[in-house]
Amino acid sequence: MITDRVDLRRAAIFLNLLMACTSFFLMGLSYSGHVTLGWMVVIATCNGILASATTPVRLSLVPAIVPREYMSRAVTYAAMNFNLSRLVGPAIGGLVIAWFDVGTAFLLNAISYLPFIVAMMLVRINSVSGAQIPHRRIWAALIDGARYAIGDPRHAFAVLCNCNCWSRDAGTDAGFCRSRL
């Protein structure tokens, strides 16, 4: 919902620049010998927030860039690329740390954001910009989304199953969810 209200190009560039900055900062801490648990908690928190903001932007980019007839392949390639990077990135990072040092690994990680940032500056995005979407209050939009999800039996079932999983994760009784299924 928030992704619908922002310019995808600017959001992607901004978020990736921030993620590169956290890597550059980690590189500086590593080379200066000032890596502490406190800094790691702060940077992990920042990276978690940035990742949670980046995911909807990343997922919204594919339909904004790719023509409809290539969408299924593009979604497959995007998912494959994302998952492959989660496998290959740490492996390369481990090799860099073994051959050089941790600071160099953070430097290369920070540099790895730059091709995406340049590509985002060059690619044509065919989406409705946030300025063209009628703005409503966020709570009104959330309530409309909830009404839609509960109004369709398939969506309501999925919501109730998620409710059941969340409450079990929290260690509470999910009887109210199970009684409705």
SEGUTOR-635525 format. One line per field, with one value per residue (C-alpha): residue number from 1; residue in one letter; chain; z, y, x. Coordinates in nm, 2 decimals. Example, Ala and Ser with C-alpha at 12.3 -4.5 7.8 and 13.67 -1.06 7.14 Angstrom:
REM SEGUTOR-635525
n = [1|2]
res = [a|s]
chain = [A|A]
pz = [0.78|0.71]
py = [-0.45|-0.11]
px = [1.23|1.37]
END
This chain:
REM SEGUTOR-635525
n = [1|2|3|4|5|6|7|8|9|10|11|12|13|14|15|16|17|18|19|20|21|22|23|24|25|26|27|28|29|30|31|32|33|34|35|36|37|38|39|40|41|42|43|44|45|46|47|48|49|50|51|52|53|54|55|56|57|58|59|60|61|62|63|64|65|66|67|68|69|70|71|72|73|74|75|76|77|78|79|80|81|82|83|84|85|86|87|88|89|90|91|92|93|94|95|96|97|98|99|100|101|102|103|104|105|106|107|108|109|110|111|112|113|114|115|116|117|118|119|120|121|122|123|124|125|126|127|128|129|130|131|132|133|134|135|136|137|138|139|140|141|142|143|144|145|146|147|148|149|150|151|152|153|154|155|156|157|158|159|160|161|162|163|164|165|166|167|168|169|170|171|172|173|174|175|176|177|178|179|180|181]
res = [m|i|t|d|r|v|d|l|r|r|a|a|i|f|l|n|l|l|m|a|c|t|s|f|f|l|m|g|l|s|y|s|g|h|v|t|l|g|w|m|v|v|i|a|t|c|n|g|i|l|a|s|a|t|t|p|v|r|l|s|l|v|p|a|i|v|p|r|e|y|m|s|r|a|v|t|y|a|a|m|n|f|n|l|s|r|l|v|g|p|a|i|g|g|l|v|i|a|w|f|d|v|g|t|a|f|l|l|n|a|i|s|y|l|p|f|i|v|a|m|m|l|v|r|i|n|s|v|s|g|a|q|i|p|h|r|r|i|w|a|a|l|i|d|g|a|r|y|a|i|g|d|p|r|h|a|f|a|v|l|c|n|c|n|c|w|s|r|d|a|g|t|d|a|g|f|c|r|s|r|l]
chain = [A|A|A|A|A|A|A|A|A|A|A|A|A|A|A|A|A|A|A|A|A|A|A|A|A|A|A|A|A|A|A|A|A|A|A|A|A|A|A|A|A|A|A|A|A|A|A|A|A|A|A|A|A|A|A|A|A|A|A|A|A|A|A|A|A|A|A|A|A|A|A|A|A|A|A|A|A|A|A|A|A|A|A|A|A|A|A|A|A|A|A|A|A|A|A|A|A|A|A|A|A|A|A|A|A|A|A|A|A|A|A|A|A|A|A|A|A|A|A|A|A|A|A|A|A|A|A|A|A|A|A|A|A|A|A|A|A|A|A|A|A|A|A|A|A|A|A|A|A|A|A|A|A|A|A|A|A|A|A|A|A|A|A|A|A|A|A|A|A|A|A|A|A|A|A|A|A|A|A|A|A]
pz = [0.00|0.08|-0.23|-0.43|-0.29|-0.38|-0.70|-0.74|-0.91|-0.64|-0.36|-0.51|-0.56|-0.22|-0.03|-0.22|-0.15|0.22|0.22|0.04|0.31|0.59|0.41|0.37|0.74|0.84|0.62|0.80|1.14|1.04|0.91|1.21|1.46|1.61|1.55|1.87|1.96|2.00|1.64|1.51|1.67|1.53|1.18|1.19|1.29|1.02|0.76|0.88|0.84|0.50|0.38|0.49|0.30|0.00|-0.05|-0.16|-0.38|-0.54|-0.59|-0.75|-1.00|-1.20|-1.32|-1.37|-1.60|-1.79|-2.05|-1.96|-2.21|-2.04|-1.68|-1.57|-1.69|-1.54|-1.20|-1.22|-1.31|-1.04|-0.77|-0.90|-0.90|-0.55|-0.41|-0.60|-0.47|-0.11|-0.19|-0.40|-0.21|0.13|-0.05|-0.24|0.09|0.26|-0.01|0.01|0.39|0.35|0.08|0.21|0.52|0.65|0.55|0.19|0.19|0.32|0.05|-0.23|-0.08|-0.08|-0.44|-0.55|-0.50|-0.75|-1.08|-0.96|-0.88|-1.22|-1.39|-1.20|-1.33|-1.69|-1.70|-1.81|-1.56|-1.68|-1.36|-1.22|-1.01|-0.66|-0.76|-1.00|-0.75|-0.54|-0.19|0.09|0.45|0.53|0.79|0.54|0.28|0.54|0.64|0.27|0.22|0.53|0.40|0.07|0.22|0.46|0.19|-0.04|0.12|-0.01|0.12|0.45|0.49|0.42|0.67|0.94|0.87|0.91|1.23|1.36|1.27|1.43|1.75|1.78|1.72|2.00|2.23|2.26|2.21|1.86|1.94|1.81|1.47|1.45|1.55|1.23|1.00]
py = [0.00|0.24|0.13|0.25|0.60|0.64|0.67|0.32|0.44|0.69|0.45|0.17|0.40|0.56|0.23|0.07|0.37|0.34|-0.03|0.05|0.31|0.05|-0.17|0.12|0.20|-0.16|-0.15|0.16|0.00|-0.31|-0.14|0.09|-0.20|-0.04|-0.33|-0.38|-0.56|-0.23|-0.12|-0.47|-0.44|-0.09|-0.19|-0.52|-0.32|-0.06|-0.34|-0.52|-0.20|-0.13|-0.49|-0.47|-0.15|-0.28|-0.60|-0.44|-0.20|-0.49|-0.69|-0.40|-0.33|-0.64|-0.56|-0.20|-0.28|-0.60|-0.62|-0.83|-1.11|-1.18|-1.14|-1.51|-1.56|-1.23|-1.32|-1.66|-1.50|-1.23|-1.49|-1.71|-1.42|-1.32|-1.67|-1.73|-1.41|-1.53|-1.84|-1.70|-1.38|-1.53|-1.79|-1.51|-1.32|-1.61|-1.65|-1.27|-1.29|-1.60|-1.44|-1.08|-0.95|-0.87|-0.50|-0.59|-0.81|-0.52|-0.29|-0.53|-0.57|-0.19|-0.17|-0.45|-0.21|0.04|-0.16|-0.18|0.19|0.27|0.03|0.20|0.53|0.40|0.17|0.29|0.22|0.19|0.23|0.47|0.71|0.78|1.13|0.98|0.74|0.90|0.94|0.82|0.79|0.48|0.35|0.38|0.18|-0.08|-0.12|-0.15|-0.42|-0.61|-0.59|-0.73|-1.01|-1.12|-1.08|-1.35|-1.70|-1.81|-1.49|-1.52|-1.88|-1.77|-1.48|-1.72|-1.97|-1.69|-1.58|-1.94|-1.95|-1.61|-1.69|-2.03|-1.85|-1.62|-1.91|-1.83|-2.05|-2.02|-2.17|-1.86|-1.91|-2.29|-2.26|-2.05|-2.29]
px = [0.00|0.28|0.47|0.17|0.22|0.59|0.79|0.94|1.25|1.34|1.25|1.46|1.76|1.73|1.69|1.98|2.20|2.12|2.20|2.53|2.60|2.55|2.80|3.05|3.00|3.07|3.38|3.50|3.43|3.61|3.92|3.93|3.88|3.57|3.33|3.13|2.82|2.63|2.72|2.63|2.28|2.23|2.34|2.14|1.83|1.89|1.94|1.62|1.42|1.57|1.51|1.15|1.11|1.30|1.10|0.77|0.96|1.15|0.84|0.66|0.93|0.89|0.53|0.63|0.92|0.82|0.55|0.25|0.32|0.66|0.54|0.54|0.90|1.01|0.86|1.04|1.37|1.34|1.26|1.55|1.79|1.69|1.73|2.05|2.20|2.12|2.33|2.61|2.66|2.77|2.98|3.17|3.19|3.34|3.61|3.68|3.72|3.95|4.17|4.16|3.97|3.63|3.66|3.72|3.41|3.20|3.36|3.26|2.91|2.87|3.00|2.76|2.47|2.60|2.51|2.15|2.14|2.27|2.03|1.74|1.85|1.85|1.54|1.20|0.93|0.57|0.38|0.13|0.32|0.22|0.11|-0.15|-0.30|-0.58|-0.45|-0.66|-0.59|-0.38|-0.63|-0.92|-0.71|-0.62|-0.99|-1.09|-0.82|-0.94|-1.30|-1.19|-0.99|-1.27|-1.54|-1.39|-1.42|-1.08|-0.91|-1.09|-0.97|-0.61|-0.64|-0.77|-0.50|-0.24|-0.41|-0.38|-0.01|0.06|-0.12|0.06|0.39|0.30|0.22|-0.15|-0.45|-0.59|-0.93|-1.11|-0.95|-1.00|-1.37|-1.43|-1.26]
END
